């Protein structure tokens, strides 16, 4: 859950005092390890569940504080973005029916959140990155208004020289600038904790590093962001880049990101990680420190090491070392696996967690320290490959050059995990259930990420709009999650008739075309004509070298020009774009409502509106985009009418409640300003 009482350091002196306490905490931890203070019996496991809240249109619903307050359970707490929340599980002994007990609590808390969310017209979704999330949703307006979150955002922004530039390439490519680290709020995960003894921490941490790639490959569920198909687990790239405070230079200096896999194998102790993180990463946050750690230890009281915990919470290793104090009063150490995404369902999450936890013990028994068998660079490459291509990856493993994920899971990982869980005393029923889910996943070759990508491709063949595809994918996820249907049994997403799509809430950024053809003012009109013909388009924005919109050329303008040139037998030097373009076209902002833009287009009798953000051209909306929306609505109406005509009266009457979601009040979306209306020429001039 993290430390609540944190802030930016007010001055240099406060920062120095915090660093001094941080160094004392490390020395205290070293003494406690040397003097055997730590809990070493009956090791526990635990987890943290993050999720998204969406409205009846499957869009992010920024109401987490309202839901949390109404629930009134201390286990349910806030997350960075107002459309996310988290609940924490009670630790359970790592034996017997541990996984069934964990799943039962995850399900109970999910049901509690779902019941309260639905009372407020929203729903919970388990997914690594919500397919329908928009760039608009991760503005600072949606930062959860708590001091610790604001302090973290301010600290990260203070260390950046420029706006964040996000660059991720997968099937598609995403290149976008953003002014807020709240981009990290797109990510939701299922974080699993394993308690370990100090003397085995180094070897087990190395095994955790080894397992990140293979376990992620069969668990990925984040292949899309802002409508782009990117990495199978896009959370990895998004998290690193959104929290990155490094600057570039002309020199080949190595700098460590705050979100990291690691630099080398661990040799002896957890202290190596804490020392490296203090040495490499500047302190971001501070707090009131009143703990005299050495006096407490002298009195036989376990210190909380708050400074160490706060700093550790601002360095985001995918396997994070954790220090805590047990209810017994003894200190303990944990490894927190942060790589698993939320979803696809609660049984799927628990199966992935069981695979990781079983392998932690199974690999340790079979191979010991992986540092003796593999190069650290191979393990890092596995992690990157799994993040990018998921279940389709080929990975390095002991004694093999490269092996496909499905073969590795079936022949090596599941047997090792079974042995590890059996040796830990886990009930056979639990072992069989969760390992069978993993095997079914690879046999069907359907992880959450693969399902989402296949669903997108299938619906794209039907020439659906991107917004419609993403909404239906999300609606299908919600339906399957509520039924607890494991992901390997999910049919591909299709039209969801239980949800009424009302495009009045649609934003420009959800429907605009971003793959643009543009010209510059010096270009000759013959080039413009050919580009329009080649690409079957009627409008070409004119931009300068900085990507700023300076005009618009339409097919009607070209028609008049070439007609006049032919009729008048004009043999003068051909005109360029600047001589005929509309120099001040009507424009829209990505955050404008599509309905407002349509009304502007009808009032002005214009066929397109370029979309501009901070003077930069980012997209275009044309009549064809609205025709596509209309076509979708007409087809849906026709299908529903046909179904109702062929449905018996008794069934027709019973079908009404299945559309109950239509009656849920949508989370209010602030009405955006109407499209910007520059001084446009009359319609007769060809817009």
C-alpha positions as CSV (number, residue, x, y, z in Angstrom):
1,X,0.0,0.0,0.0
2,X,3.0,2.3,0.4
3,X,3.8,5.1,2.8
4,X,1.0,7.7,3.0
5,X,2.8,10.6,4.7
6,X,5.3,11.7,2.1
7,X,6.2,15.0,0.5
8,X,8.8,16.8,-1.6
9,X,11.8,17.9,0.5
10,X,11.3,21.5,1.4
11,X,15.0,22.4,1.2
12,X,18.5,21.0,0.9
13,X,18.8,20.5,4.7
14,X,15.6,18.4,4.8
15,X,16.9,16.3,1.9
16,X,20.3,15.8,3.7
17,X,18.5,14.7,6.9
18,X,16.5,12.2,4.9
19,X,19.6,10.8,3.2
20,X,21.3,10.5,6.6
21,X,18.3,8.5,8.0
22,X,18.4,6.4,4.8
23,X,22.0,5.5,5.4
24,X,21.2,4.6,9.0
25,X,18.4,2.4,7.9
26,X,20.7,0.4,5.7
27,X,23.2,0.0,8.6
28,X,20.4,-1.1,10.9
29,X,19.2,-3.7,8.3
30,X,22.7,-5.0,8.0
31,X,22.9,-5.4,11.8
32,X,19.6,-7.2,11.9
33,X,20.7,-9.7,9.2
34,X,24.0,-10.3,11.0
35,X,22.2,-10.8,14.4
36,X,19.5,-13.1,13.1
37,X,16.5,-10.9,13.9
38,X,14.4,-12.1,11.0
39,X,11.4,-14.4,10.8
40,X,12.5,-17.7,9.2
41,X,9.6,-20.1,10.0
42,X,6.3,-20.6,8.2
43,X,6.9,-18.4,5.2
44,X,3.9,-16.5,3.8
45,X,2.7,-15.3,0.4
46,X,0.4,-12.4,-0.5
47,X,-0.8,-10.2,-3.3
48,X,-2.1,-6.8,-4.4
49,X,-4.9,-6.5,-7.0
50,X,-5.1,-3.4,-9.1
51,X,-8.0,-2.7,-11.4
52,X,-9.7,-0.1,-13.6
53,X,-13.1,1.5,-13.3
54,X,-15.1,2.1,-16.5
55,X,-18.4,3.7,-17.3
56,X,-21.3,2.2,-19.3
57,X,-19.4,3.0,-22.5
58,X,-16.3,1.1,-21.3
59,X,-14.3,4.4,-20.9
60,X,-12.3,5.2,-17.8
61,X,-14.5,6.4,-14.9
62,X,-12.6,8.7,-12.5
63,X,-14.5,7.8,-9.3
64,X,-12.2,5.7,-7.3
65,X,-12.4,7.8,-4.1
66,X,-16.2,7.7,-4.2
67,X,-16.2,3.9,-4.5
68,X,-13.5,3.4,-1.9
69,X,-15.3,5.6,0.6
70,X,-18.6,3.8,0.1
71,X,-17.0,0.4,0.5
72,X,-15.3,1.4,3.8
73,X,-12.8,-1.5,3.9
74,X,-9.2,-0.7,4.8
75,X,-8.0,-3.4,2.3
76,X,-9.5,-1.4,-0.6
77,X,-7.3,1.7,-1.3
78,X,-6.6,4.2,-4.0
79,X,-4.2,4.2,-6.9
80,X,-2.4,6.9,-8.8
81,X,-5.1,7.6,-11.3
82,X,-8.7,8.3,-10.3
83,X,-10.0,5.5,-12.5
84,X,-7.9,2.9,-10.7
85,X,-8.0,1.3,-7.3
86,X,-6.3,-1.5,-5.4
87,X,-7.1,-4.1,-2.8
88,X,-4.6,-5.9,-0.7
89,X,-4.8,-9.5,0.4
90,X,-4.1,-10.8,3.9
91,X,-0.8,-12.9,3.9
92,X,-1.3,-16.6,4.1
93,X,1.1,-19.4,4.9
94,X,2.7,-20.9,1.8
95,X,1.3,-24.4,2.2
96,X,-1.9,-26.4,2.1
97,X,-4.8,-24.6,0.3
98,X,-3.0,-21.2,0.2
99,X,-4.0,-20.5,-3.5
100,X,-7.6,-21.4,-3.0
101,X,-7.7,-19.1,0.1
102,X,-6.1,-16.3,-1.8
103,X,-8.4,-16.7,-4.8
104,X,-11.4,-16.7,-2.4
105,X,-10.3,-13.4,-0.9
106,X,-9.5,-11.8,-4.3
107,X,-13.0,-12.9,-5.5
108,X,-14.7,-11.6,-2.4
109,X,-13.0,-8.2,-2.6
110,X,-13.7,-8.0,-6.4
111,X,-17.4,-8.7,-5.7
112,X,-17.5,-6.0,-3.0
113,X,-15.9,-3.5,-5.4
114,X,-18.2,-4.5,-8.3
115,X,-21.3,-4.2,-6.2
116,X,-20.5,-0.7,-5.0
117,X,-19.2,0.3,-8.4
118,X,-22.4,-0.7,-10.1
119,X,-24.4,1.3,-7.6
120,X,-22.5,4.3,-8.9
121,X,-23.0,3.4,-12.6
122,X,-19.5,2.0,-13.3
123,X,-17.8,-1.4,-13.4
124,X,-14.4,-2.9,-12.5
125,X,-12.1,-4.3,-15.2
126,X,-9.1,-6.6,-14.8
127,X,-6.6,-5.8,-17.6
128,X,-2.9,-4.7,-17.8
129,X,-3.8,-1.6,-19.9
130,X,-7.4,-0.7,-20.7
131,X,-8.0,-0.9,-24.5
132,X,-10.3,2.1,-24.4
133,X,-8.0,4.5,-22.4
134,X,-7.4,7.8,-24.1
135,X,-4.5,10.2,-23.9
136,X,-7.0,12.7,-22.5
137,X,-7.7,10.3,-19.6
138,X,-4.1,10.5,-18.3
139,X,-4.0,14.3,-17.8
140,X,-3.3,15.5,-14.3
141,X,-7.0,16.3,-13.8
142,X,-7.3,12.5,-13.2
143,X,-4.6,12.3,-10.6
144,X,-6.0,10.9,-7.3
145,X,-6.0,14.0,-5.1
146,X,-3.8,12.8,-2.3
147,X,-0.6,14.5,-1.2
148,X,1.7,11.5,-1.8
149,X,0.6,11.2,-5.5
150,X,1.0,14.9,-6.1
151,X,4.4,14.9,-4.4
152,X,5.6,12.0,-6.7
153,X,4.3,13.7,-9.8
154,X,6.0,17.0,-8.8
155,X,9.3,15.3,-8.0
156,X,9.4,13.4,-11.4
157,X,8.5,16.6,-13.3
158,X,11.1,18.6,-11.5
159,X,13.8,16.1,-12.7
160,X,12.7,16.3,-16.3
161,X,14.0,19.0,-18.7
162,X,11.3,18.4,-21.3
163,X,7.9,16.8,-21.8
164,X,7.8,13.0,-21.8
165,X,8.2,11.5,-25.3
166,X,6.7,8.0,-25.5
167,X,8.1,5.8,-28.3
168,X,7.0,2.1,-28.6
169,X,7.0,0.0,-31.8
170,X,5.1,-3.2,-32.2
171,X,2.6,-4.1,-35.0
172,X,1.9,-0.3,-34.9
173,X,4.1,2.5,-33.7
174,X,3.3,5.0,-31.0
175,X,5.1,8.2,-30.8
176,X,3.6,10.8,-28.6
177,X,4.6,13.6,-26.2
178,X,3.0,14.0,-22.9
179,X,3.4,16.5,-20.0
180,X,2.6,14.2,-17.1
181,X,4.1,11.0,-15.6
182,X,0.4,10.0,-14.9
183,X,0.9,7.9,-18.1
184,X,2.0,5.3,-15.6
185,X,-1.7,5.3,-14.4
186,X,-2.5,3.3,-17.6
187,X,-0.9,0.2,-16.0
188,X,-2.7,-2.2,-13.6
189,X,-1.1,-5.3,-12.2
190,X,-1.4,-8.3,-9.9
191,X,1.6,-8.1,-7.6
192,X,2.6,-11.3,-5.9
193,X,4.7,-11.4,-2.7
194,X,6.9,-14.3,-1.5
195,X,8.5,-14.2,2.0
196,X,12.1,-15.5,2.1
197,X,14.8,-16.0,4.6
198,X,17.8,-13.6,4.6
199,X,20.3,-16.4,3.9
200,X,18.4,-17.6,0.7
201,X,17.4,-14.1,-0.5
202,X,20.2,-13.7,-3.1
203,X,19.7,-17.1,-4.8
204,X,15.9,-16.7,-4.8
205,X,16.1,-13.2,-6.1
206,X,18.3,-14.4,-9.0
207,X,15.7,-17.1,-9.7
208,X,13.0,-14.5,-9.7
209,X,15.0,-12.6,-12.3
210,X,15.3,-15.8,-14.4
211,X,11.6,-16.4,-14.3
212,X,10.4,-12.9,-15.3
213,X,10.6,-13.6,-19.0
214,X,9.0,-17.1,-19.2
215,X,6.2,-16.3,-16.7
216,X,5.4,-13.1,-18.4
217,X,5.3,-14.8,-21.8
218,X,2.3,-16.9,-20.8
219,X,0.6,-14.2,-18.8
220,X,0.8,-11.0,-21.0
221,X,-2.4,-9.0,-21.2
222,X,-1.4,-5.5,-22.3
223,X,-1.0,-5.4,-26.1
224,X,-2.7,-2.1,-26.8
225,X,-2.3,1.6,-25.8
226,X,-4.2,4.5,-27.3
227,X,-5.6,2.3,-30.1
228,X,-2.1,1.1,-31.1
229,X,-1.1,-2.6,-31.2
230,X,2.3,-2.5,-29.5
231,X,4.1,-5.0,-27.2
232,X,2.3,-8.1,-25.8
233,X,3.1,-6.6,-22.4
234,X,3.2,-2.9,-23.2
235,X,3.2,-2.1,-19.5
236,X,6.9,-2.8,-19.5
237,X,7.8,-0.1,-22.0
238,X,5.2,2.3,-20.8
239,X,6.2,2.1,-17.2
240,X,9.9,2.6,-17.9
241,X,9.4,5.6,-20.2
242,X,6.7,7.3,-18.1
243,X,8.8,7.3,-15.0
244,X,12.1,7.9,-16.8
245,X,14.0,11.0,-15.6
246,X,17.2,10.4,-17.5
247,X,18.5,13.0,-20.0
248,X,20.4,12.5,-23.2
249,X,23.8,13.8,-24.0
250,X,26.5,13.6,-26.7
251,X,28.5,11.1,-24.6
252,X,28.1,7.4,-24.2
253,X,27.3,7.6,-20.5
254,X,25.3,4.7,-19.0
255,X,22.4,5.9,-16.8
256,X,20.0,3.6,-14.9
257,X,16.3,4.1,-15.4
258,X,14.1,4.2,-12.2
259,X,12.0,1.3,-13.7
260,X,14.5,-1.5,-14.3
261,X,15.1,-5.2,-14.7
262,X,18.6,-4.9,-13.1
263,X,22.2,-4.8,-14.0
264,X,23.8,-8.0,-12.7
265,X,23.2,-11.1,-10.7
266,X,22.9,-10.7,-6.9
267,X,25.9,-12.1,-5.1
268,X,25.3,-12.4,-1.3
269,X,22.6,-10.2,0.2
270,X,19.6,-7.9,-0.2
271,X,21.8,-5.0,0.9
272,X,23.4,-5.0,-2.6
273,X,20.1,-3.9,-4.1
274,X,19.4,-1.2,-1.6
275,X,23.0,0.2,-1.7
276,X,22.9,0.3,-5.5
277,X,19.5,2.0,-5.6
278,X,20.7,4.7,-3.2
279,X,23.9,5.2,-5.1
280,X,22.3,5.4,-8.6
281,X,19.0,7.2,-7.9
282,X,18.5,10.6,-6.3
283,X,16.0,10.9,-3.4
284,X,12.6,12.0,-4.7
285,X,10.5,12.2,-1.6
286,X,10.8,13.0,2.1
287,X,8.7,12.6,5.3
288,X,8.8,13.5,9.0
289,X,11.4,11.1,10.5
290,X,11.2,10.6,14.2
291,X,12.5,7.0,14.4
292,X,15.8,6.4,16.2
293,X,16.5,3.0,14.7
294,X,19.5,2.2,16.8
295,X,17.8,3.1,20.1
296,X,14.8,0.9,19.1
297,X,17.1,-2.0,18.3
298,X,18.9,-1.5,21.7
299,X,15.5,-1.8,23.3
300,X,14.7,-5.0,21.3
301,X,12.1,-3.3,19.2
302,X,12.1,-3.9,15.4
303,X,12.5,-0.6,13.5
304,X,10.2,0.3,10.6
305,X,13.0,1.7,8.4
306,X,10.6,4.2,7.0
307,X,13.3,6.2,5.0
308,X,14.5,3.0,3.3
309,X,10.9,2.0,2.5
310,X,10.1,5.4,1.0
311,X,13.1,5.4,-1.2
312,X,12.6,1.8,-2.2
313,X,9.1,2.8,-3.3
314,X,10.5,5.2,-5.9
315,X,12.8,2.7,-7.6
316,X,10.7,0.3,-9.6
317,X,12.4,-3.0,-10.1
318,X,10.2,-5.6,-11.7
319,X,11.3,-7.9,-8.8
320,X,11.3,-5.5,-5.9
321,X,13.0,-6.3,-2.6
322,X,10.7,-5.6,0.4
323,X,11.3,-5.2,4.1
324,X,8.5,-5.4,6.6
325,X,7.5,-6.1,10.2
326,X,5.3,-9.1,10.8
327,X,2.4,-9.2,13.4
328,X,4.8,-11.1,15.6
329,X,7.0,-8.1,15.8
330,X,9.8,-9.7,13.9
331,X,11.2,-8.3,10.6
332,X,10.8,-10.2,7.4
333,X,12.0,-10.0,3.8
334,X,9.9,-10.5,0.7
335,X,10.4,-10.6,-3.1
336,X,7.5,-8.7,-4.8
337,X,6.9,-9.9,-8.4
338,X,5.5,-6.8,-10.2
339,X,5.4,-8.1,-13.8
340,X,2.0,-9.9,-13.8
341,X,-0.8,-7.8,-15.4
342,X,-4.3,-7.7,-13.9
343,X,-6.6,-10.3,-15.4
344,X,-7.7,-11.8,-17.7
345,X,-9.7,-13.4,-14.9
346,X,-9.1,-14.1,-11.2
347,X,-8.4,-17.8,-11.8
348,X,-6.0,-16.8,-14.6
349,X,-4.1,-14.5,-12.2
350,X,-3.9,-17.1,-9.5
351,X,-2.6,-19.7,-12.1
352,X,0.2,-17.3,-13.2
353,X,1.0,-16.6,-9.5
354,X,1.1,-20.3,-8.7
355,X,3.4,-20.9,-11.7
356,X,5.8,-18.3,-10.5
357,X,5.7,-19.3,-6.8
358,X,6.1,-23.0,-7.7
359,X,9.0,-22.3,-10.0
360,X,10.7,-20.2,-7.3
361,X,11.0,-23.4,-5.2
362,X,11.2,-25.9,-8.1
363,X,14.1,-24.2,-9.9
364,X,15.9,-23.6,-6.6
365,X,15.8,-27.3,-5.8
366,X,16.7,-28.5,-9.3
367,X,19.3,-25.9,-10.3
368,X,20.3,-23.8,-7.3
369,X,21.6,-20.4,-8.2
370,X,21.0,-19.6,-11.9
371,X,24.0,-17.3,-11.9
372,X,26.1,-20.5,-12.2
373,X,24.3,-21.6,-15.4
374,X,23.3,-18.6,-17.4
375,X,24.6,-15.2,-18.3
376,X,22.6,-12.3,-16.9
377,X,22.4,-10.8,-20.3
378,X,20.5,-13.9,-21.5
379,X,18.0,-13.5,-18.8
380,X,17.5,-9.8,-19.6
381,X,17.0,-10.7,-23.3
382,X,14.4,-13.2,-22.3
383,X,12.5,-10.5,-20.4
384,X,12.6,-8.1,-23.3
385,X,11.6,-10.8,-25.8
386,X,8.6,-12.0,-23.7
387,X,7.5,-8.3,-23.2
388,X,7.5,-7.8,-27.0
389,X,6.1,-11.0,-28.4
390,X,4.7,-12.9,-25.5
391,X,3.7,-16.5,-26.1
392,X,5.3,-16.4,-29.6
393,X,8.8,-15.8,-28.1
394,X,11.8,-18.0,-28.1
395,X,13.8,-17.9,-24.9
396,X,17.1,-19.1,-23.5
397,X,17.0,-21.8,-20.9
398,X,19.4,-24.1,-19.1
399,X,21.2,-26.3,-21.6
400,X,19.3,-25.1,-24.6
401,X,20.2,-22.4,-27.1
402,X,16.7,-21.1,-27.8
403,X,13.3,-22.8,-27.0
404,X,9.8,-21.8,-27.8
405,X,7.6,-20.7,-24.9
406,X,4.9,-23.4,-25.4
407,X,7.5,-26.2,-25.4
408,X,9.4,-24.7,-22.5
409,X,6.2,-24.4,-20.4
410,X,5.0,-27.9,-21.2
411,X,8.3,-29.8,-20.9
412,X,10.1,-27.8,-18.2
413,X,8.3,-25.1,-16.3
414,X,5.0,-26.8,-15.3
415,X,6.8,-30.0,-14.2
416,X,9.3,-27.9,-12.1
417,X,6.5,-25.8,-10.7
418,X,4.6,-28.9,-9.7
419,X,7.6,-30.2,-7.9
420,X,8.2,-26.9,-6.1
421,X,4.5,-26.7,-5.0
422,X,4.5,-30.3,-3.9
423,X,7.7,-29.8,-1.9
424,X,6.1,-26.7,-0.3
425,X,3.1,-28.8,0.9
426,X,0.5,-27.2,-1.4
427,X,-2.7,-29.3,-1.8
428,X,-2.7,-31.5,-4.9
429,X,-6.1,-30.2,-5.9
430,X,-4.7,-26.6,-6.0
431,X,-1.6,-27.7,-7.9
432,X,-3.7,-29.6,-10.5
433,X,-6.2,-26.9,-11.0
434,X,-3.8,-24.0,-11.6
435,X,-1.2,-25.9,-13.5
436,X,-3.9,-27.3,-15.8
437,X,-5.0,-23.7,-16.5
438,X,-1.5,-22.8,-17.6
439,X,-1.2,-25.9,-19.8
440,X,-4.6,-25.2,-21.4
441,X,-3.4,-21.6,-22.1
442,X,-0.4,-22.7,-24.1
443,X,-2.1,-25.6,-25.8
444,X,-4.8,-23.3,-27.1
445,X,-2.1,-20.7,-27.8
446,X,-4.4,-18.1,-26.2
447,X,-3.1,-15.7,-23.6
448,X,-5.0,-12.5,-22.8
449,X,-2.7,-10.5,-25.1
450,X,-3.1,-13.0,-28.0
451,X,-6.9,-13.0,-27.6
452,X,-7.0,-9.2,-27.7
453,X,-4.9,-9.0,-30.8
454,X,-6.8,-11.7,-32.6
455,X,-10.1,-10.1,-31.6
456,X,-8.9,-6.7,-33.0
457,X,-7.8,-8.3,-36.3
458,X,-11.1,-10.2,-36.6
459,X,-13.3,-7.2,-36.1
460,X,-11.1,-4.9,-38.3
461,X,-11.9,-7.3,-41.2
462,X,-15.5,-6.2,-40.8
463,X,-14.4,-2.6,-41.4
464,X,-15.5,-1.4,-38.0
465,X,-14.3,1.8,-36.5
466,X,-11.4,1.6,-34.1
467,X,-13.4,3.0,-31.3
468,X,-16.1,0.4,-31.8
469,X,-13.6,-2.4,-31.9
470,X,-11.9,-1.3,-28.6
471,X,-15.3,-0.8,-26.9
472,X,-16.4,-4.3,-27.9
473,X,-13.1,-5.9,-26.8
474,X,-13.5,-4.3,-23.4
475,X,-17.1,-5.2,-23.1
476,X,-16.3,-8.8,-23.9
477,X,-13.5,-8.8,-21.3
478,X,-15.9,-7.6,-18.6
479,X,-18.5,-10.3,-19.5
480,X,-16.0,-13.1,-19.4
481,X,-14.4,-11.8,-16.2
482,X,-17.8,-11.6,-14.4
483,X,-18.4,-15.3,-15.5
484,X,-14.9,-16.3,-14.3
485,X,-14.3,-18.0,-17.6
486,X,-10.5,-18.7,-18.0
487,X,-8.9,-16.9,-21.0
488,X,-8.2,-20.0,-23.0
489,X,-12.0,-20.6,-23.3
490,X,-12.8,-17.0,-24.4
491,X,-14.3,-16.7,-27.9
492,X,-13.0,-13.8,-29.9
493,X,-14.7,-10.5,-29.1
494,X,-17.7,-9.6,-31.1
495,X,-20.6,-7.2,-31.1
496,X,-21.9,-6.7,-27.6
497,X,-25.6,-6.1,-27.9
498,X,-26.0,-5.7,-24.1
499,X,-24.4,-2.2,-24.2
500,X,-25.9,0.7,-26.0
501,X,-23.2,2.7,-27.7
502,X,-24.1,6.4,-27.7
503,X,-21.6,8.4,-29.8
504,X,-22.7,11.7,-28.2
505,X,-19.9,11.1,-25.7
506,X,-17.3,10.3,-28.3
507,X,-14.2,12.5,-28.3
508,X,-12.3,13.7,-31.4
509,X,-9.2,11.8,-30.4
510,X,-11.2,8.5,-30.5
511,X,-12.3,8.9,-34.1
512,X,-9.8,11.1,-35.9
513,X,-7.5,9.8,-38.5
514,X,-3.9,10.0,-37.4
515,X,-2.2,8.4,-40.4
516,X,-2.0,11.6,-42.4
517,X,-0.8,12.7,-45.8
518,X,0.3,16.3,-45.8
519,X,1.9,18.8,-48.1
520,X,3.9,22.0,-47.6
521,X,3.2,25.5,-49.0
522,X,6.0,25.2,-51.6
523,X,4.6,22.0,-53.2
524,X,3.2,22.3,-56.7
525,X,-0.5,21.5,-57.2
526,X,0.2,18.6,-59.6
527,X,1.7,16.8,-56.6
528,X,-1.3,17.5,-54.5
529,X,-3.6,16.2,-57.2
530,X,-1.7,13.0,-57.6
531,X,-1.5,12.4,-53.8
532,X,-5.3,12.8,-53.5
533,X,-5.8,10.4,-56.4
534,X,-3.3,7.8,-55.2
535,X,-4.7,7.7,-51.7
536,X,-8.4,8.3,-52.5
537,X,-8.6,11.4,-50.2
538,X,-10.3,14.8,-50.6
539,X,-8.4,16.9,-48.1
540,X,-4.7,17.6,-47.5
541,X,-3.5,19.6,-44.5
542,X,-0.6,21.9,-45.1
543,X,2.1,22.0,-42.4
544,X,5.4,23.7,-41.9
545,X,8.7,22.1,-41.0
546,X,7.7,22.1,-37.3
547,X,4.6,20.1,-37.9
548,X,2.3,23.1,-37.4
549,X,-0.9,23.4,-39.4
550,X,-0.7,26.4,-41.7
551,X,-3.5,25.6,-44.2
552,X,-5.7,23.2,-46.0
553,X,-6.2,22.1,-49.6
554,X,-9.4,20.4,-50.8
555,X,-10.3,18.5,-53.9
556,X,-12.8,21.3,-54.8
557,X,-10.1,23.9,-54.8
558,X,-8.0,21.7,-57.1
559,X,-11.0,21.1,-59.4
560,X,-11.6,24.8,-59.8
561,X,-8.0,25.5,-60.4
562,X,-7.5,22.8,-63.1
563,X,-10.8,23.6,-64.7
564,X,-10.0,27.3,-65.0
565,X,-6.5,26.5,-66.2
566,X,-7.9,24.3,-69.0
567,X,-10.7,26.6,-70.1
568,X,-8.4,29.6,-70.2
569,X,-5.6,27.6,-71.8
570,X,-3.4,29.0,-69.1
571,X,0.3,28.2,-69.7
572,X,1.8,30.2,-66.9
573,X,4.0,28.8,-64.3
574,X,2.1,26.3,-62.2
575,X,0.8,27.6,-58.9
576,X,2.0,26.2,-55.6
577,X,0.0,25.2,-52.5
578,X,0.3,28.5,-50.8
579,X,-1.4,30.3,-53.6
580,X,-4.7,28.4,-53.3
581,X,-4.8,26.9,-49.7
582,X,-7.3,27.9,-47.1
583,X,-4.9,29.7,-44.7
584,X,-7.0,29.7,-41.6
585,X,-9.2,26.5,-41.6
586,X,-11.6,25.6,-38.9
587,X,-9.8,23.3,-36.4
588,X,-10.6,21.0,-33.5
589,X,-8.9,19.9,-30.3
590,X,-8.4,16.2,-29.6
591,X,-10.4,16.6,-26.4
592,X,-13.4,18.2,-28.2
593,X,-16.7,16.2,-28.4
594,X,-17.2,14.7,-31.8
595,X,-20.8,15.8,-31.6
596,X,-19.7,19.5,-31.3
597,X,-17.4,19.1,-34.3
598,X,-20.2,17.6,-36.4
599,X,-22.4,20.5,-35.6
600,X,-19.7,22.9,-36.6
601,X,-19.1,21.1,-39.9
602,X,-22.8,21.3,-40.6
603,X,-23.1,24.9,-39.7
604,X,-20.1,25.9,-41.7
605,X,-20.9,23.4,-44.5
606,X,-17.4,22.1,-44.5
607,X,-16.2,18.5,-45.2
608,X,-13.3,18.2,-42.8
609,X,-11.7,19.6,-39.7
610,X,-8.0,19.3,-39.0
611,X,-7.2,18.4,-35.4
612,X,-4.5,20.5,-33.7
613,X,-2.9,20.3,-30.2
614,X,-0.5,23.1,-29.2
615,X,-0.4,24.3,-32.8
616,X,0.8,20.9,-34.0
617,X,-1.3,18.9,-36.5
618,X,-2.2,15.6,-34.9
619,X,-5.2,14.3,-36.9
620,X,-8.1,15.0,-39.2
621,X,-11.9,14.4,-39.0
622,X,-13.8,14.2,-42.2
623,X,-17.4,13.5,-43.3
624,X,-16.4,9.9,-44.0
625,X,-15.6,9.4,-40.3
626,X,-19.2,10.4,-39.4
627,X,-20.6,8.2,-42.2
628,X,-18.7,5.2,-40.6
629,X,-20.4,5.9,-37.3
630,X,-23.8,6.2,-38.9
631,X,-23.2,3.0,-40.8
632,X,-22.4,1.2,-37.5
633,X,-25.5,2.5,-35.8
634,X,-27.8,1.6,-38.8
635,X,-26.4,-2.0,-39.0
636,X,-26.9,-2.4,-35.2
637,X,-30.5,-1.1,-35.4
638,X,-31.2,-3.5,-38.3
639,X,-29.8,-6.5,-36.5
640,X,-31.8,-5.7,-33.3
641,X,-35.0,-5.2,-35.4
642,X,-34.4,-8.5,-37.2
643,X,-33.8,-10.3,-33.9
644,X,-37.0,-8.8,-32.3
645,X,-39.1,-9.8,-35.3
646,X,-38.0,-13.4,-35.0
647,X,-38.1,-13.7,-31.2
648,X,-41.2,-15.1,-29.4
649,X,-43.1,-12.5,-27.4
650,X,-42.2,-14.3,-24.1
651,X,-38.4,-14.2,-24.9
652,X,-38.7,-10.6,-26.2
653,X,-40.1,-9.5,-22.9
654,X,-37.4,-11.4,-21.0
655,X,-34.7,-9.9,-23.2
656,X,-35.2,-6.3,-21.9
657,X,-33.3,-6.8,-18.6
658,X,-30.3,-8.1,-20.5
659,X,-29.9,-4.5,-21.7
660,X,-30.0,-3.2,-18.1
661,X,-26.6,-1.6,-18.6
662,X,-28.3,0.9,-20.9
663,X,-30.2,2.2,-17.9
664,X,-27.1,2.8,-15.8
665,X,-26.1,6.4,-15.6
666,X,-22.9,7.0,-17.6
667,X,-20.1,8.7,-15.6
668,X,-20.5,12.3,-16.5
669,X,-18.0,13.6,-19.1
670,X,-17.4,17.3,-18.8
671,X,-18.7,18.9,-21.9
672,X,-15.7,20.1,-23.9
673,X,-15.5,23.3,-25.7
674,X,-16.9,23.2,-29.2
675,X,-14.4,22.9,-32.0
676,X,-12.2,25.9,-32.4
677,X,-13.6,28.1,-35.2
678,X,-11.0,30.0,-37.0
679,X,-12.0,32.5,-39.7
680,X,-12.9,30.1,-42.5
681,X,-13.7,30.9,-46.0
682,X,-17.3,30.3,-47.2
683,X,-18.2,26.8,-48.4
684,X,-18.2,28.1,-51.9
685,X,-14.4,28.3,-51.6
686,X,-14.2,24.6,-51.4
687,X,-14.0,23.5,-47.8
